[in-house]
Structure formats: structure tokens, C-alpha cells
């Protein structure tokens, strides 16, 4: 359904995304994970056409259902974005317009993409609020975002995103700043809507617990590159990239009995100060001399000069 090849995003001399390849099948749930600053949100914003100058987006192909989004005229692109591809943004309270009632904001989506007006528009707006399980939905239609809780605003954002029954939904950290109980409710809601509508779902998160619960396949990002991808079960059990292994080692449930959680030294390299070799080399515990000299090429499932060997392959060897 979605095919992205060699996507790059730059802001002046700063590299935000580099050489990103991504595929998403119809109805698939993909978890896009990595530390803050890895390029997860920026890459999806580029897909949506939401990178404004001075940002620059380049790619060999960004194809959705066989149509290259980069080559569509603005009017044609607007018919796809928001209708067939929709996005739930990270902070609902800032993403929603504070000057308009939430019912009017959902109605705007229906009017722009489906041409609904009058009673049909009002009825569909009410149905969407009920679909995302907002209590007393009829009275909430006239509420402003600041009158709703964080969880309620997130549900309004989801209602707007699924209003036109998109084929692909991108959820950018949809549980950020919500308490644990509300997080679970939002994840259950997304899972239910994804199954009911059969849509593809890209879940952007740094919470590996969310990925383990929701995703069928995982793509791990670091410094603007995808450095490993694979089925969720396989990647969690036998990570090939040292960075993926380090992320998993930092999970509390994998560190029981230890005095401290394992932690990676340093931070993600800045967009203007990128190492000449492997971007992870300065922080890698398994680094070798050639890692500093050559940028690893993509090897089908991992981007590493010396990937970890799965246990079953070691036994076979």
C-alpha cells in the first residue's frame, strides 16, 4: 500500500532524515520506534506534505496505492492527504484549534473531503464522537478543546483522522502526556478502529511496550535512518542491530535484579555533526575500527557492518 524509497529531509545544513526506505501493507500495523530526535515524526510529516520551508524533502519515490505523492499536483494531493492517509498528531491540545468547537473541527473534515452539509454532516459528526467512545457525545459537540481532558482531546483527534475511513492512519505518540489508564484506553480504541476499518496503521512511539502490544512489524530508527526492521516477535527475541539490543536491554522487565537499568552513553548525533562512518559507532559497545570509516549499507533487515547473529543461526553454524 505504501512504498517509500530513499526519503531525505534537510533543514539547511542539518540532516533530519537520510535514505529512508519503508513499506506498509494494507491492514498492517507497523511500529516506528527510536529515541527522541531519531526522525520518526519528521519522516511521517514529510510523507503527509507538512514540511514547510526551509525544510527540503527529496525521495526516489513516495508511492501510495501506486500513485507517487511527490508528483501529484497540490489539488490532487489534498484529495489523498486527510482522506486516504490521515494522521493523529502528538499533542492534541495544540493540534486542535482553540477558537473552534470540536464538533465544528470534525465537521470541517467531513465538508472538505466528503462534501457533507447540514443534517447529514451533524449526524456523522455525532456518530464519530460516539465511535471514539466520548461520553455524552451530543453535548461535547459544542465544547472547546480547553474544556475537555487530554484523553478526550486525543479521542477528538482520532475521530477527525478516521472521519473519512482512511486506508492508512499515522499515529504520532498518541498516548504522550496521558496517564496509564487513559493510555490503555486510547491504544484499545486504535486497535479496535484499525480492525473494524481494515486500515493500515503506523504507530510512532518510543515506548517499546506499546509496540509489543500493538504492532505486527517494527522499524527501528536512529539518527534519521531505519537501522533494523522485522516481525515484532523476532525483533524483540533476537535483535540484530546493537542499538535495538540496547533499547530492549533498557526495558525494566528485562533488568529485574539489577541495581540500575542499562543505559546508552551519549546522545543521537545532531543533524549538522554526523559521524563519517556508522552513525551509531560513537555509542556502540561492539564498535570496531571499520565502523568509523564506512557508512553501513542496508542489508535487507539491518543496517550494520557487524550485525548480531541470532542464536538459531549460531547453533546451525
C-alpha positions as CSV (number, residue, x, y, z in Angstrom):
1,X,0.0,0.0,0.0
2,X,2.8,2.4,0.9
3,X,6.2,2.4,-0.7
4,X,8.9,4.9,0.3
5,X,12.4,4.9,-1.2
6,X,15.4,7.0,-0.3
7,X,13.5,9.6,1.6
8,X,15.6,12.6,2.8
9,X,14.7,15.7,4.8
10,X,17.0,18.6,5.4
11,X,16.7,21.9,7.2
12,X,19.5,23.9,5.7
13,X,22.7,22.0,6.5
14,X,21.0,19.9,9.1
15,X,20.0,16.3,8.1
16,X,16.8,15.1,9.8
17,X,16.1,12.0,7.6
18,X,18.5,10.2,5.4
19,X,18.0,7.3,2.9
20,X,14.7,6.1,4.5
21,X,13.0,3.1,2.9
22,X,9.7,2.0,4.2
23,X,6.9,-0.4,3.1
24,X,3.5,-0.8,4.7
25,X,1.0,-3.4,3.5
26,X,-2.8,-3.0,3.5
27,X,-4.2,-3.6,7.0
28,X,-0.7,-3.9,8.6
29,X,0.3,-2.4,11.9
30,X,3.8,-1.1,11.8
31,X,5.6,0.3,14.9
32,X,8.1,3.0,14.2
33,X,10.4,3.3,17.2
34,X,13.5,5.2,18.3
35,X,14.8,7.8,20.7
36,X,13.6,11.4,20.5
37,X,15.4,13.1,17.7
38,X,15.6,9.9,15.5
39,X,13.5,11.4,12.8
40,X,10.3,9.4,13.3
41,X,7.8,12.3,13.3
42,X,9.7,14.3,10.6
43,X,9.7,11.4,8.2
44,X,5.9,10.9,8.5
45,X,5.3,14.7,8.3
46,X,7.3,14.6,5.0
47,X,5.0,11.8,3.8
48,X,2.0,14.0,4.6
49,X,3.5,17.0,2.8
50,X,3.7,19.0,6.1
51,X,7.4,20.1,5.9
52,X,7.5,23.8,5.3
53,X,10.5,25.9,4.1
54,X,13.3,26.0,4.9
55,X,12.8,22.2,5.1
56,X,13.6,20.3,1.9
57,X,12.2,16.9,1.0
58,X,13.7,14.6,-1.6
59,X,12.9,11.0,-2.5
60,X,13.1,8.5,-5.3
61,X,9.5,7.5,-4.6
62,X,6.7,8.1,-2.1
63,X,4.0,5.8,-3.6
64,X,0.6,5.3,-2.0
65,X,-1.7,2.8,-3.8
66,X,0.6,3.0,-6.8
67,X,0.5,6.9,-7.0
68,X,3.6,8.9,-6.4
69,X,2.6,11.6,-3.9
70,X,5.6,13.7,-4.8
71,X,4.4,14.0,-8.4
72,X,0.8,14.9,-7.7
73,X,-0.4,18.4,-8.2
74,X,-1.4,20.2,-4.9
75,X,-5.1,19.8,-5.6
76,X,-4.7,16.0,-6.3
77,X,-2.5,15.6,-3.2
78,X,-5.2,17.3,-1.0
79,X,-7.7,14.6,-2.2
80,X,-5.4,11.9,-0.8
81,X,-4.0,13.5,2.4
82,X,-6.7,13.7,5.1
83,X,-8.9,11.3,3.3
84,X,-7.0,8.2,2.3
85,X,-4.0,9.0,4.6
86,X,-4.7,10.6,7.9
87,X,-2.5,11.5,11.0
88,X,-3.1,11.7,14.7
89,X,-0.7,14.3,16.0
90,X,1.3,14.1,19.1
91,X,-0.2,16.8,21.3
92,X,-4.0,17.0,20.7
93,X,-4.4,20.3,22.7
94,X,-2.0,22.2,20.4
95,X,-3.1,20.4,17.2
96,X,-6.7,21.3,17.7
97,X,-7.8,24.9,17.1
98,X,-8.6,26.5,20.4
99,X,-11.0,29.1,18.9
100,X,-13.4,26.5,17.4
101,X,-15.7,23.9,18.9
102,X,-14.6,20.3,18.5
103,X,-17.8,19.5,16.6
104,X,-17.0,22.2,14.1
105,X,-13.5,20.9,13.6
106,X,-14.7,17.4,12.8
107,X,-17.4,18.8,10.6
108,X,-14.7,20.7,8.6
109,X,-13.1,17.4,7.6
110,X,-16.4,16.0,6.5
111,X,-17.2,19.1,4.5
112,X,-13.7,19.3,2.8
113,X,-13.3,15.6,1.9
114,X,-16.8,14.2,1.7
115,X,-18.9,17.2,0.8
116,X,-21.3,16.6,3.7
117,X,-23.5,19.5,4.7
118,X,-26.4,20.2,7.1
119,X,-28.1,17.4,8.9
120,X,-26.0,14.7,7.3
121,X,-22.9,16.5,8.5
122,X,-24.2,16.9,12.1
123,X,-25.3,13.3,12.3
124,X,-22.0,11.9,11.0
125,X,-20.0,14.2,13.5
126,X,-22.1,12.8,16.3
127,X,-21.5,9.2,15.1
128,X,-17.8,9.8,15.1
129,X,-17.7,11.1,18.7
130,X,-19.7,8.1,19.7
131,X,-17.4,5.8,17.7
132,X,-14.4,7.0,19.7
133,X,-16.3,6.4,22.9
134,X,-16.7,10.0,24.1
135,X,-19.4,10.0,26.8
136,X,-22.4,12.3,26.3
137,X,-21.3,12.9,22.8
138,X,-24.1,15.2,21.8
139,X,-23.2,17.8,24.4
140,X,-19.5,17.5,23.7
141,X,-20.1,18.7,20.1
142,X,-20.2,22.3,21.4
143,X,-17.2,22.1,23.7
144,X,-13.9,23.9,23.1
145,X,-10.7,21.9,23.3
146,X,-9.7,23.6,26.7
147,X,-13.0,22.3,28.2
148,X,-12.0,18.7,27.6
149,X,-9.4,16.5,29.2
150,X,-6.2,15.4,27.4
151,X,-7.7,11.9,26.8
152,X,-10.9,13.4,25.4
153,X,-9.0,15.7,23.1
154,X,-7.0,12.8,21.8
155,X,-10.2,11.0,21.0
156,X,-11.4,14.0,19.1
157,X,-8.2,13.9,17.1
158,X,-8.8,10.3,16.3
159,X,-12.4,11.0,15.3
160,X,-11.1,13.6,12.9
161,X,-8.5,11.3,11.5
162,X,-10.9,8.3,10.9
163,X,-13.8,10.5,9.7
164,X,-13.2,9.6,6.0
165,X,-12.3,5.9,6.8
166,X,-8.6,6.3,5.6
167,X,-6.7,3.4,4.2
168,X,-3.6,4.4,6.2
169,X,-3.6,6.1,9.7
170,X,-0.4,7.5,11.2
171,X,-0.5,7.9,15.0
172,X,2.3,10.1,16.3
173,X,2.9,9.3,20.0
174,X,-0.9,9.2,20.6
175,X,-0.5,8.4,24.3
176,X,2.0,11.2,25.2
177,X,1.3,13.0,28.5
178,X,-1.7,10.7,29.3
179,X,-1.9,8.7,32.5
180,X,-1.5,4.9,32.3
181,X,-5.2,4.1,32.4
182,X,-6.1,6.6,29.6
183,X,-3.1,5.3,27.5
184,X,-4.5,1.8,27.6
185,X,-8.0,3.1,26.6
186,X,-6.5,5.0,23.6
187,X,-4.5,2.0,22.4
188,X,-7.5,-0.2,22.7
189,X,-9.5,2.3,20.7
190,X,-6.9,2.5,17.9
191,X,-6.7,-1.3,17.8
192,X,-10.5,-1.6,17.5
193,X,-10.8,1.0,14.8
194,X,-7.9,-0.5,12.8
195,X,-9.5,-3.9,12.9
196,X,-13.1,-2.6,12.1
197,X,-12.0,-0.5,9.2
198,X,-9.1,-2.7,8.0
199,X,-6.8,0.2,7.7
200,X,-3.0,0.2,7.8
201,X,-1.6,1.8,11.0
202,X,1.9,3.3,11.6
203,X,2.4,3.8,15.3
204,X,5.2,6.3,16.1
205,X,6.5,5.8,19.6
206,X,9.5,5.4,21.8
207,X,7.5,3.1,24.1
208,X,8.5,-0.5,23.2
209,X,5.7,-1.8,25.4
210,X,3.2,-0.2,23.1
211,X,4.9,-1.7,20.1
212,X,4.9,-5.2,21.7
213,X,1.2,-4.9,22.4
214,X,0.0,-3.4,19.1
215,X,2.4,-3.9,16.2
216,X,2.9,-6.8,13.8
217,X,6.2,-5.4,12.4
218,X,8.7,-3.0,13.8
219,X,11.1,-0.5,12.1
220,X,13.8,1.0,14.4
221,X,15.1,4.5,13.6
222,X,18.3,6.1,14.6
223,X,19.7,9.5,13.5
224,X,17.3,9.7,10.6
225,X,17.8,6.2,9.3
226,X,16.0,2.9,9.6
227,X,18.6,0.6,11.1
228,X,16.5,-2.5,11.6
229,X,13.1,-3.9,10.7
230,X,11.3,-7.2,11.1
231,X,8.4,-9.0,12.7
232,X,7.8,-7.8,16.2
233,X,8.3,-11.2,17.9
234,X,11.5,-11.9,16.0
235,X,12.9,-8.4,16.6
236,X,12.2,-8.5,20.3
237,X,13.6,-12.0,20.8
238,X,16.7,-11.7,18.5
239,X,17.6,-8.1,17.7
240,X,20.4,-7.9,15.0
241,X,21.5,-4.2,15.5
242,X,23.4,-3.3,18.7
243,X,21.1,-0.2,19.0
244,X,18.0,-2.3,19.0
245,X,19.6,-4.7,21.6
246,X,20.4,-1.7,23.8
247,X,16.9,-0.3,23.6
248,X,15.5,-3.7,24.6
249,X,18.0,-4.1,27.4
250,X,16.8,-0.8,29.0
251,X,13.3,-2.2,29.5
252,X,12.6,-2.5,33.2
253,X,11.2,-6.1,32.9
254,X,14.5,-7.2,31.3
255,X,16.5,-5.8,34.2
256,X,15.0,-7.4,37.2
257,X,17.5,-8.0,39.9
258,X,19.9,-5.3,38.7
259,X,20.7,-2.2,40.7
260,X,20.4,0.1,37.7
261,X,18.8,0.0,34.2
262,X,21.4,-0.3,31.4
263,X,21.8,3.0,29.6
264,X,23.4,4.1,26.4
265,X,26.1,6.8,26.8
266,X,25.9,10.0,24.7
267,X,23.0,11.1,22.5
268,X,21.7,10.9,19.0
269,X,24.1,12.9,16.7
270,X,22.9,16.3,15.6
271,X,21.9,16.9,12.1
272,X,24.9,19.1,11.4
273,X,27.5,16.9,13.2
274,X,27.1,13.4,11.8
275,X,29.9,10.8,12.0
276,X,31.6,9.8,8.8
277,X,31.1,6.1,9.4
278,X,28.3,4.3,11.2
279,X,26.1,6.9,12.9
280,X,25.8,4.7,16.0
281,X,29.5,4.0,16.2
282,X,30.3,6.6,18.9
283,X,27.8,5.0,21.3
284,X,28.2,1.3,20.3
285,X,29.6,-1.2,22.8
286,X,30.5,-3.5,19.9
287,X,32.2,-0.9,17.7
288,X,35.2,-2.0,15.5
289,X,37.8,0.1,13.6
290,X,36.0,-0.2,10.2
291,X,32.7,1.1,11.8
292,X,34.3,4.6,12.0
293,X,35.4,4.5,8.3
294,X,32.4,3.3,6.3
295,X,28.7,4.1,6.4
296,X,26.8,0.7,6.6
297,X,24.6,-0.2,3.7
298,X,21.1,-1.6,4.1
299,X,21.2,-5.4,4.2
300,X,17.6,-6.3,3.8
301,X,16.7,-6.3,7.6
302,X,19.5,-4.4,9.2
303,X,22.0,-1.5,8.6
304,X,25.2,-2.6,10.4
305,X,28.7,-3.8,9.3
306,X,28.7,-6.4,12.1
307,X,25.2,-7.3,13.0
308,X,24.4,-9.6,15.9
309,X,23.9,-13.3,14.9
310,X,20.6,-14.8,16.0
311,X,21.0,-17.8,18.4
312,X,19.4,-20.3,16.0
313,X,22.0,-19.3,13.3
314,X,24.8,-19.6,15.8
315,X,23.6,-23.1,16.6
316,X,23.4,-24.1,12.9
317,X,26.9,-22.8,12.3
